[in-house]
Amino acid sequence: MKFNTKTIHGGQHHEKTTGAVMTPIFQTSTFAQTSPGKPIGEYEYARAANPTRTALEDSLASLENGTKGLAFASGLAATDALMKFLKSGDEVIATDNLYGGTYRMFTKVYQDFGIKFHFVDMNDLKKLESLIHENTKLVWVETPTNPLMKLADIAVISKITKRHNLLLAVDNTFATPYLQKPLDLGADIVMHSATKYLGGHSDVMAGALIVKDKELGEKLHFSQFATGGILGPMDSFLVLRGIKTLHLRMQRHCENGMKVAEFLNSHSAVKQVYYPGLANSPNHEIAKKQMIGGFGGMVSFSFKSGKREDAIAFFEKLKIFTLAESLGGVESLANHSASMTHASVPVEERIKLGITDDLVRLSVGIEDIDDLLGDLKQALS
């Protein structure tokens, strides 16, 4: 079954009792039993499993070519379930240009439990390997990164992690399985903030983990069951519905994203554009090898002036792009990373990474491209 068909049929079955084509919303917390410990069907209690959530999890596993998918209340809840595998003294090597919420979790929560984090440029493979020792348990890769669109070569990094018997987890939120399949490239775990492109309509909070190894999948399910970060049936239904148009939406996101990047790349007010599809992107060759079918809808840029005031003026003049947190919905959004998504990252770290006060991150939606370019042009004038 090819990907465009998988978004609609992958892992899905007609509902057994009524034959409903679309998965019903099983809005129940518990399921009847005929005798203690003998449920009528396969479900007992909704924290362990719910038919609507199961349908979504089966779809996720199908899209990522995994054996098991798990749906969570948010992307951070999914990340948290994996972090609970670690214990005091363990070490994690993570991408330096991380989503601010992930960075906050690592440094403000789990670091206090005695877990050590190293943040590195994942293209510096010598540095990556030099940090590996007996306490290293996990390598966490975000590619493309938020907000500078840096890429990491998953296949190459997976060879290193396998050689050292480490888990490799990849945040695939920006690329989605439409463009990039980390498990096929050697990763052990894929994470998504399903709030973004998988849901696709800015109307749900959700997260996901997908794995190749069945035993690892069962361990993650136990972590989810034991700590309760599950996705509810209504939200599961919304993400499942969103997935059915993922392939169509991503085609337009990619088309519009490329045209927006090319427009910004030639604008006199713009200093630098961060988009892996541009030939002058430092990660373009990795993108061509790793991202199949396009380069996504996320574009960032900085101003030639380097002034925060120019970025603020730009945001305030936008008419079609909406200044808001989040990304990946059908509508175009604009974000000031330094004061919004990455405000939790210390100023000195942001500057070192290149997340400057004049940096703008765009989530390019699926509107008519002429309207989007017109909005950017007037806002930059």
Secondary structure, DSSP 4 states (H G I P E B T S, - for coil): --HHHHHHHTT----TTT--SSPP----SB--EEETTEESSS-SBTTT--HHHHHHHHHHHHHTT-SEEEEESSHHHHHHHHHTT--TT-EEEEESS--HHHHHIIIIIGGGGT-EEEEE-TT-HHHHHHT--TTEEEEEEESS-TTT-----HHHHHHHHHHTT-EEEEE-TTTHHHH--TTTTT-SEEEEETTTTTT-SS----EEEEES-HHHHHHHHHHHHHH--BPPHHHHHHHHHHHTTHHHHHHHHHHHHHHHHHHHHT-TTEEEEE-TTSTTSTTHHHHHHHS-S---SEEEEEETT--HHHHHHHHHH-SSSEE-S---SSS-EEE-TTTTTTTTS-HHHHHHHT--TT-EEEE--SS-HHHHHHHHHHHH-
